[in-house]
């Protein structure tokens, strides 16, 4: 973007490199891209273009990076814009999600995810091994969230919150763009073809439904595309304005008329155009799982849209929907082979689980407390309740025995000079005995019976409860955000 790219061979290393030339008019863009590529170059393999160096002359700035084969758009164009196979789409999406996960960890939003910026490294040696390029339009998450109406993303992959001008955009805009690229690979054409933003909204809302009233109310540019209609005293609704091809600024008609098949919903990807009658059951199941992931990537509400770390746990990428059936064994092994040919490994849930507890989990993903923490938790609980019961047993007999002794002493309180046979028959003696009982009961228990006063627990016992709470919080630190976890060797839900 905003530059020319050519391939050269370095004399010292005799290695083919790609040099991007940027004019001095875009100095700030050159500095931004050089800095972020230099920071990413220190990281491990993350499916982002490798940066070597940058230099300047009197007219241009130059960025030296690794040379690659061709971009994804050129590849599809050479193949007649035919749709890609499901296993190839899976291989590409996995690598791009790894790249977006790394960018999110570094607080970077690419904002220019499209087929032209997805490069095939070497299609002959490593089929469908891809890397993400062109960071000239990136923003930090903080800077993007502080912008009111950011002018970002190409129109064909622009997120609805960007079109409506909803403040506080974040890294979820890249997930929407990646979903559009994924749909384009599955269909062989643009998922939401349009010539203006109004037509784009008609294409999106006609497929995904209308957004919530809260999202429309928050949009700064909502009134450019919607009419607010009063339906009651304190009630109103938003109506999308009609679109007419003759009203376009370019004067051209809608591209929708040239689309081979209208996409009424994402389910049409499973049976678009003439359907997939030749597909086996396993291929249909795999395609259905792909549409489920695509549906979550193209969620209108950004707060409910899936994140890169969550998407890496989806069964479509982990092959969980294929690994449990013997009939799918051959298809499963073939999908694994495509992963290996591209130089990627099968994602595992513990490796890609994000530490942020605010991220919701993906249905079907395995989540449990590690075995070591489960054992430590059981021991801590057992020790705590054992100490608690022991203390209660030590306290309870002392109070009960003291009360029993006091009652026995009161009942047997008879004057020493009175005979036993006259004590029960004499009414006067009985009245005097009742008075003595009342006076004794009014006196404190400590005066009639020596019972040790309740003393404060020693610091050692107080520290035990504190240490137990710290141990318990440490056990749950690895499973934050879970409502209940059931251990494998116990039927008790903690």
Secondary structure, 3 states (H helix, E strand, C coil): CCCEEEEEECCCCCCEEEEEEEEHHHHHHHHHHHHHHHHHHCCCCCCECCEEEEEECCCEEEEEEECCCEEHHHHHHHCCCCCCCHHHHHHHHHHHHHHHHHHHHCCEECCCCCHHHEEEEECCCEEEEEEECCCCCCEEHHHHHCCCCCCCCCHHHCCHHHHHCECCCCCHHHHHHHHHHHHHHHHCCCCCCCCCHHHHHHHHHHHHCCCCHHHHHHECCHHHCEEEEECCCCCEEEEECCCCHHHCCCCCCCHHHHCCCCCCCHHHHHCCCCCCCCCCHHHHHHHHHHHHHHHHHCCCCHHHCCCHHHHCCCHHHHCHHHHCCHHHHHHHHHHHHHHHHCCCCCCCHHHHCCCCCCCCCCCCCCCCCCHHHHHHHHHHHHHHHHHHHHHHHHHHHHHHHHHHHHHHHHHCCCCCCCCHHHHCCCHHHHHHHHHHHHHHHHCCHHHHCCCCCCCCCCHHHHHHHHHHHHHHHHHHHHHCCCCCCECCCCCCEC
